[in-house]
Amino acid sequence: MKAFLDLLLDPQFLLATLTAIGVAATILTLAMPATDGDKLKTRMKAVAIEREQIRSRERARLMGGTDKVQLRQAAKPYMQQLVDRFNLKNVLSDESTANRLRMAGMRGNAPMVAFLFARFVLPFVLFLLAMFYFFVIGVMATTPAGLRVMMSVLAAGIGLYLPNLYISNAITKRQLSVRRAWPDALDLLLICVESGMAVEPAFRRVAEEIGSQSAELAEEMSLTTAEMAFLPDRRKAYENLASRTGLDGVKNVVTALIQAERYGTPIGSALRVLAQESRDSRMAEAEKKAAALPPKLTVPMIVFFLPVLFVVIMGPAFIQIFKWG
């Protein structure tokens, strides 16, 4: 056991381990795009399952609740038992949790159960790992025990918020993909509407065409098409689209569609204006990032480029001075 601990505390072993982990992570990062497969097909299959779920729910409503078909993926039994046993839905979640999961592309009961399970289990796991690291392996052995216990509690607190951080990152990435493809989707939707297509087939066609650019947006528009087909009120389908994306541009288009649905006004002109605004907003965001690039490069250039440049320029002169000195 002592030899194993000495090996873990050996700086050369730690350096070699970290180097191997870094190389493996680099190879994995480079290889992931080739192993992802066709995301669009996977997402469209999930949307098809969601469409069947909506059909089953509406059929159950019309038949008085006798249809009990469940097509969504069920939660893991051990996770469900733990969540139910400790009533974690009331303790670790609120009204916005389910909406945040939908914004991250996670619908149904299974993602909610997995999220609550992770929030409950991770603090204990990280606390035990930190205690093992500090008291069994003996790292920071000269530090007072109370401080090491506090650091272990801090690790447990980090574990409590790690699932929220993961969901926030997933929402950010999904919104970025939708925001970039939304102006093009509006242009396609405008073309479909002005050619005489109804809103529902127009949404379906745009979802098929925009999938190569943004699988996330294609998934949302396909799901909206399914909801428009089966929900009694199209307004609810539009509001669900705005709620799932959480983007102002999408909310503006949803407002225009709702007004056209209510008052029977043509939506072609509104879509044209909104599409132009979306393109202008995307261009303004790109210009803002380009303008912020020089200040961000100032510190890296000072810290990393200038010293190397000085060494290359002044190095030969210093060598000659020391050689003749």
C-alpha positions in Angstrom: 0.0 0.0 0.0 2.9 2.4 0.8 4.5 1.7 -2.5 1.2 2.4 -4.3 0.9 5.7 -2.4 4.5 6.7 -3.2 3.8 6.0 -6.8 0.7 8.2 -6.8 2.7 11.0 -5.2 5.7 10.7 -7.5 5.9 13.9 -9.6 7.2 12.1 -12.7 4.4 9.6 -12.5 1.8 12.3 -12.2 3.3 14.2 -15.1 3.3 11.1 -17.3 -0.3 10.4 -16.3 -1.5 13.9 -17.0 0.4 13.9 -20.4 -1.3 10.6 -21.3 -4.7 11.9 -20.3 -4.1 15.0 -22.4 -3.0 13.0 -25.5 -6.0 10.7 -25.1 -8.4 13.6 -24.8 -6.9 15.3 -27.9 -7.3 12.1 -29.9 -10.8 11.6 -28.7 -11.7 15.2 -29.5 -10.4 14.9 -33.0 -12.1 11.5 -33.5 -15.5 12.5 -32.1 -16.8 14.2 -35.3 -16.2 11.0 -37.3 -18.0 8.8 -34.8 -21.0 11.0 -34.2 -23.0 9.5 -37.1 -26.1 11.1 -38.5 -27.5 13.3 -35.8 -30.3 14.4 -38.0 -31.7 10.9 -38.4 -31.5 10.3 -34.6 -33.3 13.6 -33.8 -36.0 13.0 -36.4 -36.6 9.5 -35.0 -37.0 11.1 -31.5 -39.4 13.6 -33.0 -41.4 10.8 -34.6 -41.7 9.1 -31.2 -42.8 12.5 -29.7 -45.4 12.8 -32.5 -46.8 9.4 -31.6 -46.8 10.4 -28.0 -48.9 13.5 -28.8 -51.3 11.4 -30.9 -51.7 8.9 -28.0 -52.3 11.7 -25.5 -54.9 13.4 -27.6 -56.6 10.1 -28.4 -56.7 9.4 -24.6 -58.2 12.8 -24.0 -60.9 12.3 -26.6 -61.7 8.8 -25.3 -61.9 9.8 -21.7 -58.4 8.9 -20.6 -58.6 5.1 -21.5 -55.5 5.1 -23.7 -52.4 4.3 -21.7 -49.8 3.9 -24.5 -46.4 5.1 -23.3 -43.9 5.6 -26.1 -41.3 7.8 -24.3 -38.2 6.2 -22.9 -38.8 5.1 -19.3 -36.5 6.2 -16.5 -34.1 3.7 -15.0 -35.9 1.8 -12.2 -33.2 2.5 -9.5 -33.3 6.2 -10.4 -37.0 6.3 -10.3 -37.2 4.5 -7.0 -34.6 6.9 -5.4 -36.4 10.0 -6.7 -39.8 8.7 -5.4 -38.4 7.6 -2.1 -36.9 10.9 -1.1 -39.5 13.0 -3.0 -36.7 14.8 -4.9 -39.1 16.5 -7.4 -40.3 18.8 -4.6 -36.9 19.2 -3.0 -34.5 19.7 -5.9 -36.6 21.1 -8.7 -39.1 23.9 -9.3 -41.4 25.0 -12.1 -38.5 26.2 -14.3 -36.6 22.9 -14.2 -38.8 21.0 -16.7 -38.7 24.0 -19.0 -34.9 24.2 -18.8 -34.7 20.5 -19.7 -36.9 21.0 -22.7 -34.7 24.0 -23.8 -31.8 21.6 -23.6 -33.6 19.1 -25.8 -34.4 16.7 -23.0 -38.2 15.9 -23.0 -40.2 13.5 -21.0 -39.9 12.0 -17.5 -36.6 10.1 -17.9 -34.4 13.2 -18.3 -36.0 14.8 -15.2 -35.5 11.7 -13.2 -31.8 11.4 -14.3 -31.3 15.1 -13.5 -32.7 14.8 -10.0 -30.7 11.6 -9.4 -27.5 13.3 -10.4 -28.1 16.3 -8.2 -28.7 13.9 -5.2 -25.9 11.5 -5.8 -23.0 13.6 -7.1 -22.5 15.6 -3.8 -22.0 12.4 -1.8 -19.7 10.9 -4.5 -17.5 14.0 -4.7 -17.5 14.3 -0.9 -16.3 10.7 -0.4 -13.7 11.1 -3.2 -12.4 14.3 -1.6 -12.2 12.7 1.9 -10.3 9.7 0.3 -8.0 12.1 -1.4 -7.2 14.2 1.6 -7.3 11.6 4.5 -6.4 8.2 2.9 -3.9 9.2 0.2 -2.6 11.9 2.5 -2.4 14.8 0.1 -2.0 18.1 2.1 -1.4 16.1 5.2 0.1 19.2 7.0 -3.1 21.1 6.4 -5.4 21.2 9.5 -8.1 18.5 9.4 -10.9 21.0 9.7 -9.8 22.8 6.5 -9.6 19.5 4.6 -13.1 18.7 5.8 -14.3 22.1 4.6 -12.7 21.5 1.2 -14.5 18.2 1.0 -17.8 19.9 1.8 -17.0 22.5 -0.9 -16.5 19.6 -3.4 -20.0 18.3 -2.3 -21.5 21.7 -3.0 -19.9 21.7 -6.5 -21.4 18.3 -7.1 -24.8 19.7 -6.3 -24.5 22.4 -9.0 -22.7 20.3 -11.7 -26.0 19.0 -13.3 -27.3 22.6 -13.5 -24.0 23.6 -15.2 -24.3 20.8 -17.7 -27.9 21.8 -18.5 -26.9 25.5 -18.9 -24.1 24.5 -21.3 -26.5 22.3 -23.3 -29.1 25.1 -23.5 -26.4 27.6 -24.7 -25.1 25.3 -27.4 -28.6 24.5 -28.6 -29.7 28.1 -28.7 -26.5 29.0 -30.6 -27.3 26.4 -33.2 -30.9 27.6 -33.5 -29.9 31.3 -33.6 -27.5 30.8 -36.4 -29.9 28.9 -38.6 -33.0 30.9 -37.7 -32.7 33.7 -40.4 -32.3 31.0 -43.2 -35.3 29.1 -41.8 -37.4 32.3 -41.9 -36.4 32.9 -45.5 -37.4 29.3 -46.4 -40.6 29.7 -44.4 -41.4 33.0 -46.3 -40.8 31.3 -49.6 -43.1 28.5 -48.7 -45.9 30.8 -47.4 -45.7 33.1 -50.4 -45.9 30.1 -52.8 -49.3 29.3 -51.3 -48.5 26.6 -48.8 -50.2 26.5 -45.5 -48.3 27.0 -42.3 -48.2 23.4 -41.2 -46.7 21.9 -44.5 -44.4 25.0 -44.7 -43.0 24.2 -41.2 -42.6 20.5 -42.3 -40.7 21.5 -45.5 -38.5 24.0 -43.7 -37.6 21.3 -41.1 -36.5 19.0 -43.9 -34.4 21.6 -45.6 -32.8 23.2 -42.6 -31.7 19.9 -41.0 -28.3 19.9 -42.7 -27.5 23.3 -41.2 -29.1 22.9 -37.7 -30.4 19.5 -36.5 -31.7 21.2 -33.4 -33.8 23.7 -35.3 -35.1 20.9 -37.6 -36.1 19.0 -34.5 -38.0 21.9 -33.0 -39.8 22.7 -36.2 -40.8 19.1 -36.8 -42.1 18.9 -33.2 -44.1 22.1 -33.8 -45.5 20.5 -37.0 -46.6 17.5 -35.0 -48.2 19.7 -32.3 -50.1 21.8 -34.8 -51.5 18.6 -36.3 -52.7 17.1 -33.0 -53.3 19.9 -30.5 -56.7 21.6 -30.6 -55.2 25.1 -30.7 -52.3 26.1 -32.9 -51.5 28.9 -30.6 -50.3 26.4 -28.0 -48.0 24.8 -30.5 -46.5 28.2 -31.4 -46.1 29.1 -27.7 -44.4 25.8 -27.0 -41.9 26.5 -29.8 -41.0 29.8 -28.2 -40.8 28.3 -24.8 -38.5 25.4 -25.9 -36.0 27.7 -27.7 -36.1 30.7 -25.4 -34.9 33.1 -28.1 -36.3 36.6 -28.7 -36.2 36.2 -32.5 -38.3 33.0 -32.3 -40.7 34.7 -29.9 -41.2 37.6 -32.3 -42.1 35.2 -35.1 -44.4 33.3 -32.9 -46.2 36.5 -32.0 -46.7 37.3 -35.7 -48.0 33.8 -36.3 -50.4 34.0 -33.4 -51.7 37.4 -34.6 -52.2 36.0 -38.1 -54.0 33.0 -36.7 -56.3 35.2 -34.6 -57.1 38.0 -37.1 -56.6 36.2 -40.4 -54.0 38.6 -41.6 -51.3 37.6 -44.2 -48.0 36.8 -42.6 -45.8 37.1 -45.6 -44.9 40.8 -45.0 -44.4 40.2 -41.3 -42.1 37.2 -42.0 -40.1 39.3 -44.5 -39.5 42.0 -42.0 -38.6 39.6 -39.2 -36.3 37.6 -41.5 -34.4 40.9 -42.4 -34.2 41.8 -38.7 -32.8 38.3 -37.9 -30.2 38.6 -40.5 -29.2 42.1 -39.3 -29.0 40.9 -35.8 -26.8 38.0 -36.8 -24.5 40.3 -38.7 -24.4 42.8 -35.8 -23.4 39.9 -33.5 -20.6 38.9 -35.8 -19.4 42.5 -36.1 -19.4 42.8 -32.3 -17.3 39.6 -31.9 -14.9 40.9 -34.6 -14.6 44.2 -32.9 -13.9 42.6 -29.5 -11.1 40.4 -30.9 -8.2 42.9 -30.9 -8.5 43.7 -27.1 -8.8 40.0 -26.3 -5.6 39.3 -28.3 -3.6 42.1 -26.5 -2.8 40.1 -23.3 -1.9 36.8 -25.1 0.4 38.7 -27.5 2.2 40.5 -24.7 2.6 37.4 -22.6 3.4 34.8 -25.2 4.4 36.4 -28.5 6.5 39.4 -27.5 9.0 37.6 -25.2 9.6 35.0 -27.9 10.1 37.8 -30.5 12.6 39.6 -28.2 14.5 36.3 -27.7 14.7 35.7 -31.4 15.8 39.3 -32.2 18.1 40.0 -29.3 19.4 36.4 -28.7 22.2 36.4 -31.4 23.4 39.9 -30.1 23.6 38.6 -26.5 25.4 35.5 -27.7 28.0 37.6 -29.5 28.4 39.9 -26.5 28.9 37.0 -24.1 31.2 35.3 -26.6 33.6 38.3 -27.0 33.1 39.4 -23.4 
